[in-house]
Amino acid sequence: MTRGRALGVLRGAGAAVLLACAGGASAAPPDSTAGGQQPGRHWVTRTQARLVLEPAQQRELRLLVDENSIRMRQIQASHAVNPSPERDRQLRAAINRLQRDFREDLGRILSAGQLAEWDALLEELVGAVHLRYAARPVGAAP
């Protein structure tokens, strides 16, 4: 996946990545845990600190993230049957719509400054993901 495509995917599902990445697989590099926190948990802490969310924004964002995650799972499940090039195109189109809707809803929750900071955090996350999964010479430490 190219950096641009990865950024597009993360922008669409960024809240799930940034705010819920503490559960399940982490997108953070293995050595980036802070203070003994679970891998990826620092992305949650970093997001909360940098966005300086009001309590109402936190609630709205959590609801948006949860709804987006449910919709993403539904889309993936509905397209998992009988894979084909046409089904792949339909899946991409459905995910693109979900991402556009998410970004639009995110813009209603966050201020312009918070949205800019959100984008900066996504850039950092893409960089961390890229480094974590970059090809390494045989025998190199992970």
matplotlib code that plots the C-alpha trace (Angstrom):
import matplotlib.pyplot as plt

x = [0.0, 1.4, 1.8, -0.9, -3.4, -2.6, -3.2, -6.5, -7.6, -6.5, -8.3, -11.5, -11.1, -8.8, -10.9, -11.0, -7.3, -6.4, -9.0, -9.6, -6.3, -5.6, -7.7, -6.5, -3.5, -1.5, -0.4, 2.4, 6.0, 6.8, 9.3, 7.1, 5.1, 5.2, 5.3, 4.6, 1.3, -0.1, 1.2, -0.9, -2.4, 0.0, -1.9, -5.0, -3.3, -1.5, -4.8, -6.6, -3.8, -3.3, -6.9, -7.9, -11.4, -14.3, -16.4, -19.2, -16.8, -15.3, -18.8, -19.7, -16.4, -16.7, -20.3, -19.0, -16.1, -18.4, -20.9, -18.2, -16.7, -20.0, -20.7, -17.2, -17.7, -21.1, -19.6, -16.8, -19.2, -21.6, -18.8, -17.0, -19.3, -18.4, -15.4, -14.9, -13.5, -17.0, -17.4, -14.0, -15.1, -18.3, -16.4, -14.0, -17.0, -18.8, -15.6, -15.0, -18.6, -18.1, -14.8, -16.4, -19.3, -16.9, -14.8, -17.9, -19.2, -15.8, -15.8, -19.0, -17.5, -14.0, -13.0, -10.9, -7.7, -8.6, -9.2, -5.8, -4.2, -6.2, -4.6, -1.1, -1.7, -2.8, 0.4, 2.4, 0.4, 1.0, 4.7, 4.6, 2.7, 5.1, 8.1, 6.7, 5.9, 8.8, 11.0, 14.1, 17.3, 17.3, 18.6, 17.8, 16.2, 12.4]
y = [0.0, 3.4, 6.1, 8.2, 5.3, 4.4, 8.0, 8.0, 4.9, 6.2, 9.6, 7.7, 5.4, 7.5, 7.8, 4.1, 4.0, 6.9, 6.6, 2.8, 1.4, 0.4, -2.6, -5.3, -4.9, -1.8, 0.5, 1.9, 0.7, -1.9, 0.3, 3.3, 2.4, 5.1, 4.6, 0.9, 1.5, -1.1, -0.7, 1.8, 3.3, 6.3, 7.2, 7.6, 9.7, 11.7, 12.4, 13.4, 15.8, 17.4, 17.9, 19.3, 18.0, 19.3, 16.6, 17.0, 16.5, 13.4, 11.9, 12.8, 11.6, 8.3, 7.8, 8.6, 6.2, 3.4, 4.0, 4.1, 0.8, -0.9, 0.3, -0.7, -4.3, -4.5, -3.3, -5.8, -8.7, -7.9, -8.0, -11.1, -13.5, -14.5, -12.2, -10.9, -7.9, -6.3, -7.0, -5.5, -2.3, -2.2, -2.7, 0.2, 2.4, 1.6, 2.3, 5.6, 6.7, 5.7, 7.7, 10.8, 10.6, 10.1, 13.1, 15.3, 14.3, 14.8, 18.4, 19.0, 17.8, 19.3, 23.0, 23.9, 23.9, 20.5, 19.1, 20.3, 18.7, 15.5, 15.5, 16.0, 13.0, 10.9, 11.8, 10.6, 7.4, 6.7, 7.2, 4.8, 2.2, 2.6, 2.1, -0.8, -2.7, -1.6, -4.3, -5.0, -6.8, -10.5, -10.8, -7.2, -6.6, -5.7]
z = [0.0, -0.9, 1.7, 0.0, -0.1, 3.5, 4.5, 2.6, 4.5, 7.8, 7.2, 6.7, 9.6, 11.7, 14.8, 15.2, 14.7, 17.0, 19.7, 19.8, 18.8, 22.4, 21.8, 19.4, 17.1, 17.4, 14.6, 16.7, 16.4, 19.1, 20.9, 21.1, 24.2, 26.8, 30.5, 30.2, 28.4, 26.1, 22.6, 20.7, 23.9, 23.5, 20.3, 22.3, 24.9, 22.3, 20.4, 23.6, 24.6, 21.3, 20.3, 23.7, 23.3, 25.3, 27.1, 24.6, 21.7, 23.4, 23.6, 20.1, 18.7, 20.6, 19.2, 15.7, 16.0, 17.3, 14.5, 11.9, 13.2, 13.1, 9.5, 8.4, 9.8, 8.1, 4.7, 5.0, 5.9, 3.1, 0.6, 1.9, 0.0, -3.5, -4.1, -7.6, -9.3, -9.3, -5.6, -5.0, -6.8, -4.8, -1.6, -2.4, -3.4, -0.1, 2.0, 0.1, 0.9, 4.5, 4.7, 3.1, 5.6, 8.5, 7.5, 7.0, 10.5, 12.0, 10.6, 12.5, 15.8, 15.6, 15.2, 12.2, 14.4, 15.9, 12.4, 11.3, 14.4, 13.6, 10.1, 11.6, 14.0, 11.0, 9.2, 12.2, 12.5, 8.8, 9.3, 12.3, 10.3, 7.4, 9.6, 11.4, 8.2, 6.1, 4.5, 6.6, 5.5, 6.5, 10.1, 11.0, 14.3, 14.1]

ax = plt.figure().add_subplot(projection="3d")
ax.plot(x, y, z, "-o")
ax.set_aspect("equal")
plt.show()
